[in-house]
Amino acid sequence: MSFRPGTIRRPSAAERTAPTRALGLSRIELDPRHDRHARAALEAYADSAAADMPWLAEWLREAAPDGEPGLTHCGATVERVFDLAHAWAASQPDYAAAAWERVRGQLLRVLGQPALRQPAAAGGQACIARAE
């Protein structure tokens, strides 16, 4: 939604009441079947829990619907972490800008491609195979 310069946007009724309702909540429900952000949150939680609670990570991955095909629902997180690594690498004496930009281009290409999720042979983690 675009606004003209000098206009003031008034929040909707839902926007005004959401902070009030959220103050006393200690639980948030996600709907991964209809919300791509919920799918990304479940994927990120599963990745985070995998080392300490592999059973939970496996359950989350199995329970979450795939939704739109792709390598990950957390592409923005992958890009953010890549940018952090790139910034650190730029301060190193052996930094190769062209190589990092090539990797960035390949990463963005892969993140934009549909992928097939296949069960892993062992370990309970999902393997990702690019669809070509």
PAPAFI-441265 format. One record per atom (N, C-alpha, C): z, x, y; residue in three letters. Coordinates in steps of 0.02 Angstrom, whole numbers, padded with zeros to 5 digits, always signed. Atoms other than C-alpha are relative to their C-alpha. Layout:
BEGIN
ZXYala ...
//
This chain:
BEGIN
+00000+00043-00058met +00000+00000+00000met +00000+00045+00062met +00003-00042-00060ser -00049+00075+00168ser +00032-00038+00059ser -00033+00028-00059phe +00039+00048+00333phe -00033+00030+00062phe +00025-00024-00064arg -00022+00062+00511arg +00054+00041+00034arg -00050-00039-00037pro +00062+00193+00620pro +00040-00045+00046pro -00044+00039-00044gly +00210+00121+00713gly +00028-00062-00032gly -00027+00060+00032thr +00247-00017+00587thr +00062+00018-00039thr -00062-00010+00038ile +00413-00038+00500ile -00006-00042-00064ile +00004+00035+00064arg +00415-00083+00316arg +00068-00029-00016arg -00063+00031+00020arg +00548-00207+00265arg +00004-00001-00076arg -00005+00000+00073pro +00613-00188+00088pro -00001-00071-00028pro +00001+00065+00033ser +00585-00330-00033ser +00071-00019-00021ser -00066+00022+00023ala +00732-00432-00098ala +00023+00041-00059ala -00018-00040+00058ala +00728-00334-00261ala +00022+00070+00022ala -00018-00067-00024glu +00734-00168-00166glu +00068-00001+00035glu -00064+00003-00035arg +00882-00227-00062arg +00058-00008-00049arg -00055+00013+00047thr +00985-00286-00212thr +00006+00052-00054thr -00002-00049+00055ala +00941-00146-00335ala +00056+00051+00009ala -00055-00048-00006pro +01062-00016-00261pro +00068-00033-00010pro -00063+00035+00008thr +01201-00146-00256thr +00015-00013-00073thr -00009+00014+00071arg +01175-00196-00437arg +00012+00064-00039arg -00005-00063+00038ala +01163-00013-00493ala +00067+00034+00008ala -00063-00034-00013leu +01332+00038-00421leu +00048-00004-00059leu -00049+00008+00054gly +01436-00032-00564gly -00029+00012-00070gly +00030-00008+00066leu +01314+00008-00704leu +00012+00069-00029leu -00005-00064+00034ser +01346+00142-00831ser -00054+00004-00055ser +00051+00003+00052arg +01198+00093-00940arg -00066-00021+00032arg +00067+00016-00023ile +01012+00089-00905ile -00043-00013-00061ile +00044+00015+00055glu +00888+00006-01020glu -00072+00016+00019glu +00069-00019-00010leu +00712+00074-01036leu -00045-00043-00044leu +00048+00040+00038asp +00560-00025-01094asp -00063+00042-00012asp +00057-00045+00011pro +00441+00104-01168pro -00065-00035-00019pro +00061+00036+00019arg +00319-00029-01228arg -00042-00019+00062arg +00035+00023-00060his +00275-00080-01050his +00005+00049+00059his -00012-00044-00057asp +00331+00066-00941asp -00014+00073-00020asp +00018-00068+00018arg +00246+00236-00950arg +00054+00050+00019arg -00054-00045-00020his +00393+00315-00859his +00056+00000-00052his -00050+00004+00053ala +00510+00254-00995ala -00022+00041-00060ala +00024-00042+00055arg +00399+00336-01126arg +00010+00073+00016arg -00010-00070-00020ala +00406+00499-01028ala +00073+00018-00004ala -00072-00014+00003ala +00595+00486-01015ala +00024+00008-00071ala -00019-00006+00070leu +00615+00458-01202leu -00026+00065-00030leu +00029-00063+00026glu +00499+00604-01240glu +00040+00060+00026glu -00039-00055-00028ala +00595+00718-01122ala +00070+00003-00031ala -00067+00001+00031tyr +00762+00662-01196tyr -00004+00027-00071tyr +00008-00025+00068ala +00698+00695-01372ala -00009+00075+00000ala +00009-00073-00004asp +00640+00869-01322asp +00065+00035+00017asp -00064-00030-00020ser +00807+00905-01240ser +00051-00002-00056ser -00049+00009+00053ala +00908+00842-01388ala -00019+00036-00065ala +00025-00027+00064ala +00803+00928-01523ala +00041+00057-00029ala -00037-00057+00026ala +00906+01087-01537ala +00069-00020-00026ala -00068+00019+00019asp +01078+01005-01545asp +00003-00060-00047asp +00000+00062+00039met +01035+00836-01622met -00070-00015-00025met +00069+00012+00022pro +00871+00848-01717pro -00012-00069-00029pro +00006+00068+00027trp +00904+00682-01803trp -00013-00050+00056trp +00011+00045-00057leu +00912+00595-01632leu -00070+00010+00029leu +00067-00014-00026ala +00755+00682-01570ala -00054-00031-00044ala +00048+00029+00048glu +00662+00629-01727glu -00001-00076+00007glu -00004+00072-00006trp +00723+00450-01710trp -00033-00024+00065trp +00030+00019-00064leu +00672+00442-01526leu -00076+00005-00003leu +00073-00009+00005arg +00498+00509-01564arg -00031-00054-00044arg +00026+00053+00044glu +00475+00383-01705glu +00005-00069+00032glu -00013+00065-00029ala +00546+00237-01606ala -00043-00014+00061ala +00039+00010-00062ala +00446+00264-01446ala -00073-00013-00017ala +00071+00012+00011pro +00273+00187-01445pro -00041+00054+00035pro +00042-00052-00029asp +00133+00309-01408asp -00030-00020+00067asp +00030+00021-00063gly +00059+00204-01269gly -00068+00031+00010gly +00063-00032-00014glu -00085+00294-01186glu -00004+00065-00038glu +00006-00062+00037pro -00153+00436-01292pro +00002+00060+00048pro -00003-00060-00039gly -00119+00609-01228gly +00046+00051-00032gly -00041-00053+00028leu -00035+00774-01265leu +00074-00014+00012leu -00069+00013-00018thr +00124+00721-01176thr +00002-00055+00052thr -00011+00048-00055his +00193+00584-01065his +00034+00035+00058his -00037-00039-00050cys +00282+00721-00967cys -00044+00052+00033cys +00046-00048-00031gly +00130+00805-00890gly +00026+00027+00066gly -00026-00023-00065ala +00214+00813-00719ala +00054+00053-00011ala -00052-00050+00015thr +00360+00909-00797thr -00032+00065-00022thr +00035-00060+00022val +00242+01030-00883val -00028+00038+00060val +00028-00031-00060glu +00154+01062-00717glu +00055+00031+00044glu -00055-00027-00041arg +00320+01086-00625arg +00027+00065-00030arg -00026-00060+00033val +00383+01212-00753val -00052+00057+00005val +00053-00051-00008phe +00215+01303-00748phe +00002+00030+00070phe -00004-00025-00069asp +00229+01315-00558asp +00059+00046+00010asp -00058-00044-00004leu +00404+01389-00574leu -00014+00068-00032leu +00017-00062+00034ala +00343+01518-00700ala -00051+00040+00040ala +00051-00033-00040his +00192+01557-00591his +00031+00033+00062his -00033-00029-00059ala +00302+01584-00438ala +00040+00062-00019ala -00037-00059+00022trp +00413+01704-00536trp -00048+00056-00016trp +00049-00052+00019ala +00262+01797-00607ala -00032+00032+00060ala +00031-00027-00061ala +00189+01818-00433ala +00041+00055+00031ala -00043-00051-00029ser +00338+01925-00387ser +00004+00063-00044ser -00002-00057+00046gln +00309+02045-00533gln -00057+00049+00016gln +00051-00049-00017pro +00211+02208-00514pro -00065-00007-00040pro +00061+00006+00041asp +00087+02166-00654asp -00032-00069+00005asp +00026+00068-00010tyr +00043+01993-00586tyr -00076+00000+00005tyr +00073+00008-00001ala -00138+01940-00616ala -00016-00071+00021ala +00011+00067-00028ala -00180+01793-00503ala -00057-00037-00037ala +00057+00033+00032ala -00349+01757-00585ala +00019-00026-00070ala -00021+00022+00067ala -00270+01748-00758ala +00044-00062+00004ala -00044+00058-00007trp -00136+01627-00700trp -00040-00062+00020trp +00041+00057-00020glu -00266+01516-00616glu -00043-00025-00058glu +00038+00021+00059arg -00370+01516-00775arg +00045-00040-00048arg -00047+00036+00043val -00218+01464-00876val +00016-00068+00029val -00014+00065-00032arg -00177+01328-00748arg -00058-00049-00012arg +00058+00043+00011gly -00354+01259-00763gly -00003-00026-00071gly +00001+00020+00071gln -00345+01257-00953gln +00057-00049-00014gln -00058+00045+00010leu -00172+01177-00949leu -00014-00070+00027leu +00016+00065-00030leu -00229+01039-00832leu -00054-00036-00041leu +00052+00031+00042arg -00383+01010-00941arg +00030-00029-00063arg -00032+00024+00062val -00277+00995-01099val +00045-00060+00014val -00045+00056-00016leu -00150+00881-01014leu -00040-00064+00013leu +00041+00059-00015gly -00292+00765-00965gly -00038-00027-00060gly +00037+00022+00059gln -00365+00752-01140gln +00041-00045-00045gln -00036+00039+00051pro -00320+00621-01269pro +00019+00046-00058pro -00022-00040+00058ala -00226+00691-01418ala +00021-00046-00056ala -00024+00036+00059leu -00181+00636-01592leu +00067+00029-00021leu -00065-00023+00024arg +00001+00646-01646arg +00000-00008-00075arg -00002+00001+00073gln +00018+00692-01828gln +00068+00022-00023gln -00065-00022+00025pro +00177+00708-01931pro -00003+00072-00022pro -00003-00070+00020ala +00231+00887-01960ala +00015+00005-00075ala -00013-00011+00071ala +00240+00959-02135ala +00074+00010-00013ala -00072-00013+00008ala +00421+01013-02109ala +00033+00000+00067ala -00039-00005-00062gly +00558+01009-01981gly +00007-00064+00039gly -00008+00064-00033gly +00537+00829-01926gly -00029-00004+00070gly +00028+00002-00066gln +00444+00875-01768gln -00074-00020-00004gln +00070+00022-00001ala +00276+00802-01719ala -00046+00057+00017ala +00052-00048-00017cys +00122+00911-01719cys -00048-00035+00048cys +00047+00028-00047ile -00001+00884-01578ile -00068+00032-00015ile +00068-00025+00011ala -00187+00899-01614ala -00045-00033+00051ala +00045+00028-00051arg -00316+00878-01478arg -00058-00037-00033arg +00058+00038+00023ala -00449+00747-01506ala -00061+00026+00037ala +00060-00026-00032glu -00621+00815-01473glu -00061-00039-00019glu 
//
